[in-house]
Amino acid sequence: MTLYIDPPVWPAHGTVFSHLVSDASLTELHDFAAAAEISQRAFDRDHYDVPAHRYAALVRGGAVPVSGHELARVLAASGLRVKTRERPEKLHTGLLRRWMRLREGDHGLDAAHRAWHAVGEDLLESWSEPHRHYHALPHLSSVLRVSGALERAGELPSGLRSATLLAGWFHDAVYHGAAGQDEELSAQLAERQLDVLLPDAVVTEAARLVRLTASHAPEENDVAGAVLVDADLEVLGREPAAYQRYVAQVRADYARVTDEQFRIGRAQVLRRLLETPRLFRTGTGYRLWEARARQNLEHELSELDRGG
């Protein structure tokens, strides 16, 4: 793992700034910045902005000086880069529009419309909590996007669409890193917030699907469950660089535990996943992501077993 810094040429606040990045690990990047007494406020999703007067000291401390072009290439290859469209300030507006479209035909300004809007804003606020790194707005956006793709592939009948998408919205609405408890509290939140806004059958089904994400083990004939679980786990089947970014974000979500505690707990999760006969339950998900997901999981587990 190596840290890189580009020349201080980016103007802001009456000076010029460099970008400090890691080629492999946000944890490494944060540790280096903390040791150099760089404020956490200088971190911007995938890099630190550091003023010109800190440049020489950071290079002496081990950061490798490169051009701005080379730094961008390193960040992209690392899998840690957060694209502009993935940044929370961009995602919030689009996700709120998506939420409002769930109430088909409702374009008014009555009390129900305002209540629906308020629930959406509350959900986005929860998904934007500062302790979230992976379980944040980009993951919500991904689950909704992949659910839609699976629906278009014929995996989800239109009659199950509403409850499945609602479950996507609520499945990590409560997130404290407590497996099982988070899912239960998220399901209860869905039941409370949707109670007077939607038919009971839709609310009950959405809450059931949220609880299912604790085990990721839908029954064989559970079509909606298969779609939601596949959308939630799709990240496992991404290209290696994107998978590494996911792993780094999960580690950041569990910053409260030591490296050894994380290594042991994460290895248990990976072994349990690899023991599952089939990670993806839809035909489309299995075809697109199963093989690469197993490769990613096996590689990560091998690294953890070696103490990485």
Stockholm file with secondary structure:
# STOCKHOLM 1.0

chainA/1-308         MTLYIDPPVWPAHGTVFSHLVSDASLTELHDFAAAAEISQRAFDRDHYDVPAHRYAALVRGGAVPVSGHELARVLAASGLRVKTRERPEKLHTGLLRRWMRLREGDHGLDAAHRAWHAVGEDLLESWSEPHRHYHALPHLSSVLRVSGALERAGELPSGLRSATLLAGWFHDAVYHGAAGQDEELSAQLAERQLDVLLPDAVVTEAARLVRLTASHAPEENDVAGAVLVDADLEVLGREPAAYQRYVAQVRADYARVTDEQFRIGRAQVLRRLLETPRLFRTGTGYRLWEARARQNLEHELSELDRGG
#=GR chainA/1-308 SS CCEEECCSCEEETTEEEEEEEESSCHHHHHHHHHHTTCCGGGBCSSCEEEEGGGHHHHHHTTCEECCHHHHHHHHHHHTCCCCGGGSHHHHHHHHHHHHHHTSTTCCSCSHHHHHHHHHHHHHHHHHTCTTCSSSSHHHHHHHHHHHHHHHHTTCSCGGGHHHHHHHHHHTTSSCSSCTTHHHHHHHHHHHHHHTTTSCHHHHHHHHHHHHHTTTTCCCTTCHHHHHHHHHHHGGGGSCHHHHHHHHHHHHHHTTTSCHHHHHHHHHHHHHHHHHSSCSCCSHHHHHHHHHHHHHHHHHHHHHHHTTC
#=GC SS_cons         CCEEECCSCEEETTEEEEEEEESSCHHHHHHHHHHTTCCGGGBCSSCEEEEGGGHHHHHHTTCEECCHHHHHHHHHHHTCCCCGGGSHHHHHHHHHHHHHHTSTTCCSCSHHHHHHHHHHHHHHHHHTCTTCSSSSHHHHHHHHHHHHHHHHTTCSCGGGHHHHHHHHHHTTSSCSSCTTHHHHHHHHHHHHHHTTTSCHHHHHHHHHHHHHTTTTCCCTTCHHHHHHHHHHHGGGGSCHHHHHHHHHHHHHHTTTSCHHHHHHHHHHHHHHHHHSSCSCCSHHHHHHHHHHHHHHHHHHHHHHHTTC
//
